[in-house]
């Protein structure tokens, strides 16, 4: 039974649709909740892979969030061990920083559904090769990463040049949120810190995000099924239980 470690930064950023898929393959999942235990120092021993989730903080907020330094060390260790590693939003930024890339404020803060275009390498990638020439994917970020040295760029958007990358064959960083479903998006729209962030963007409000969600979510769920199944295959896992993807 494969075991996977998940780094969580805030209660409202979770595995989302990746959770039931991992369980359908028989994974044992252990969350490290750094919001509750900012000084935790987990070990990678005994784990087969690592997922680093998102959060509203910046990778440089180490004084207020000391766990970010710990995570950077563990991300580096996971890469050196050759473990499957997936970072989402802040998680992708932490991976990029650990690989030597600059992370800082994005030229455009992206919240809601934005167009994402795969690169030529992205169209051939095992996780993202099923994307069309342009897809509307869910975003919620104010920071962005540059492409790490030695990494392959997989996708971009008009407001954020580097939307996804692969390092080697088993390390992925996604700026967008493929893990969301309608319930998770609604949770974010009702979370005070995120509501304040949304209120600062002209021409965008919660109702607009809800309308766009009705238009684009079904496609996003299908893309997530295929991307996350490909990620699980990096572990050599065999499905053990029934799984009903969003197809």
C-alpha positions in Angstrom: 0.0 0.0 0.0 1.7 3.2 -1.1 2.0 6.1 1.4 1.9 9.7 0.5 2.7 12.8 2.6 0.7 16.0 2.1 1.8 19.4 3.3 -1.2 21.6 4.1 -0.9 25.3 5.0 -4.5 26.4 5.7 -7.7 24.5 6.4 -9.4 25.6 3.2 -6.7 24.3 0.8 -7.1 20.5 0.6 -6.4 17.7 -1.9 -9.9 18.2 -3.4 -10.6 15.7 -6.2 -7.1 14.2 -5.8 -8.2 12.7 -2.4 -10.7 10.1 -3.6 -8.5 9.2 -6.6 -5.6 8.4 -4.3 -7.8 6.4 -2.0 -9.2 4.4 -5.0 -5.6 3.3 -5.7 -5.2 2.2 -2.1 -2.9 5.1 -1.0 -2.5 5.9 2.7 -2.5 9.7 3.1 -0.9 11.6 5.9 -1.5 15.3 6.2 1.0 17.5 7.9 -1.1 20.5 9.0 1.4 23.4 9.3 -1.3 25.8 10.2 -1.8 24.0 13.5 1.8 22.9 13.9 4.1 25.5 12.3 7.2 24.0 14.0 6.5 20.4 12.8 9.5 18.6 11.3 8.1 15.6 9.4 10.3 12.9 8.0 10.1 11.5 4.4 11.1 8.1 5.7 8.6 5.5 4.8 6.7 7.6 2.3 6.6 7.0 -1.5 5.7 10.6 -2.6 4.9 14.1 -1.6 2.1 16.7 -2.4 2.5 20.3 -1.4 -0.7 22.3 -1.4 -1.5 26.0 -1.8 -1.9 28.8 0.7 -2.3 32.6 0.8 1.2 33.2 2.2 4.4 34.0 0.1 7.4 31.7 0.0 9.4 34.5 1.7 7.1 34.8 4.7 9.3 32.6 6.7 9.3 34.7 9.9 5.5 34.5 10.2 5.4 30.9 8.8 8.7 29.1 9.9 7.4 25.9 8.4 8.2 27.3 4.9 11.9 26.8 5.5 11.3 23.3 6.7 9.2 22.5 3.6 11.9 23.9 1.3 14.4 21.5 2.9 12.1 18.5 2.6 11.1 19.4 -1.0 14.9 19.4 -1.8 15.2 16.0 -0.1 12.3 14.6 -2.0 13.8 15.6 -5.3 17.1 14.1 -4.4 15.4 10.9 -3.4 13.6 10.8 -6.8 10.2 10.7 -5.2 7.0 11.7 -7.2 6.3 15.3 -6.1 3.4 17.5 -7.0 3.2 21.2 -5.9 0.0 23.3 -6.4 0.1 27.1 -6.4 2.2 27.9 -3.3 3.4 24.3 -3.4 4.7 24.8 -7.0 6.4 28.1 -5.9 8.1 26.2 -3.1 9.4 23.6 -5.5 10.5 26.3 -7.9 12.4 28.1 -5.2 14.0 24.9 -4.0 15.3 24.4 -7.5 16.8 27.8 -7.7 14.1 29.8 -9.4 12.9 33.3 -8.5 9.5 33.6 -6.9 7.7 36.9 -6.5 4.6 39.0 -7.2 2.9 38.1 -10.4 2.4 40.9 -13.0 -1.3 40.1 -12.9 -3.2 38.6 -10.0 -5.2 35.7 -11.4 -8.4 34.8 -9.6 -11.2 32.7 -11.2 -11.2 31.0 -14.6 -8.3 32.1 -16.9 -7.1 30.7 -20.2 -4.1 28.4 -20.0 -2.1 27.3 -23.1 0.1 24.2 -23.0 3.6 24.5 -24.6 4.7 22.0 -27.2 6.4 20.0 -24.4 3.1 20.2 -22.4 1.2 18.7 -25.3 3.5 15.7 -25.1 3.6 15.5 -21.3 2.1 12.4 -19.5 0.1 14.6 -17.1 -1.0 17.5 -19.3 -0.8 16.1 -22.8 -4.6 15.8 -22.9 -5.1 19.6 -22.7 -6.4 21.4 -25.7 -4.7 24.4 -27.4 -6.4 26.6 -24.7 -8.2 25.6 -21.6 -10.0 27.7 -18.9 -8.5 26.6 -15.6 -9.1 27.8 -12.1 -6.6 30.2 -10.5 -6.2 32.0 -7.2 -2.7 33.5 -6.9 -0.8 36.8 -6.5 2.7 35.3 -6.7 4.3 33.4 -9.5 7.5 31.5 -10.2 10.1 31.7 -12.9 11.1 28.5 -14.7 13.6 26.6 -12.6 17.0 25.7 -14.1 16.8 22.4 -15.9 12.9 22.3 -15.8 10.6 22.0 -18.7 7.8 24.6 -19.1 4.5 22.9 -19.7 2.0 25.8 -19.8 1.5 29.5 -19.7 -1.3 32.1 -19.5 -1.5 35.8 -20.6 -1.1 37.0 -17.1 1.4 34.4 -15.8 4.1 33.1 -18.2 4.9 30.0 -16.2 1.8 28.0 -15.3 3.3 24.5 -15.1 6.6 22.8 -15.2 8.2 19.4 -14.9 11.6 18.7 -13.4 13.0 15.3 -14.4 10.3 12.8 -14.8 8.6 12.8 -11.4 8.5 16.4 -10.2 5.6 18.7 -11.2 4.5 22.3 -10.3 1.1 23.6 -11.2 0.2 27.3 -10.7 -3.5 26.5 -11.5 -5.9 24.5 -9.3 -6.9 21.3 -11.1 -8.0 19.9 -7.7 -11.0 22.1 -7.3 -14.7 21.1 -7.5 -17.8 23.2 -7.0 -17.8 22.7 -3.2 -14.2 23.7 -2.8 -14.6 26.8 -5.0 -17.6 27.9 -2.9 -15.7 27.4 0.3 -13.0 29.7 -1.0 -15.5 32.3 -2.0 -16.8 32.3 1.6 -13.4 32.3 3.3 -12.8 35.8 4.8 -9.1 36.2 3.8 -9.9 35.2 0.2 -13.1 37.3 0.1 -11.0 40.4 0.9 -8.5 39.5 -1.9 -11.3 39.0 -4.4 -12.9 42.3 -3.4 -9.7 44.1 -4.5 -10.0 43.1 -8.1 -12.1 45.3 -10.4 -14.7 43.7 -12.6 -14.7 40.4 -10.6 -16.9 39.2 -7.8 -18.1 36.0 -6.3 -21.2 35.8 -8.6 -19.0 36.1 -11.7 -16.8 33.3 -10.4 -19.9 31.1 -9.8 -21.2 31.8 -13.3 -17.8 30.9 -14.9 -17.6 27.8 -12.7 -20.9 26.5 -14.2 -19.4 27.0 -17.7 -15.9 25.5 -17.2 -16.0 23.1 -14.2 -17.1 20.0 -16.0 -14.2 20.2 -18.5 -11.7 21.0 -15.6 -12.9 17.9 -13.7 -12.2 15.7 -16.7 -8.8 17.2 -17.2 -8.0 16.7 -13.5 -9.1 13.0 -13.7 -6.6 12.3 -16.4 -3.8 14.4 -15.0 -4.0 13.0 -11.5 -4.3 9.4 -12.8 -1.1 10.0 -14.7 0.5 11.3 -11.5 -0.6 8.2 -9.6 1.0 6.0 -12.3 4.4 7.6 -11.4 4.2 5.4 -8.2 3.5 2.2 -10.2 0.2 1.9 -8.2 -2.5 -0.5 -9.2 -6.1 0.5 -8.7 -7.8 -1.5 -5.9 -11.3 0.0 -5.6 -14.0 1.3 -7.9 -13.4 4.9 -9.2 -16.0 6.9 -10.9 -14.1 9.7 -12.8 -15.8 12.9 -14.1 -16.1 11.7 -17.7 
